[in-house]
């Protein structure tokens, strides 16, 4: 994944620890973010990379506590679906 902040570009690889060789998801996106302190650009290629970008932006925007609360609410929304996959 490539992360650009101003004139600085940072390339990094993320490993989720859970590999899904059957995954058919591929993301082709260029995300540009403007903030009072500068601009950032992101090019995620996987759902995991997209999630990291979203989490980074969420924490910067809301702060730690509010972001954790928000993510918890989102996770609760999908908890019953996750439990049904686990029990199957």
Secondary structure, DSSP 8 states (H G I E B T S, - for coil): -EEEETTEEEE-----S---TT--------EEEEETTEEEEEE--SHHHHHHHHHHHHHHHH-HHHHHHHHHHHHHHHHHHHHHHHH-
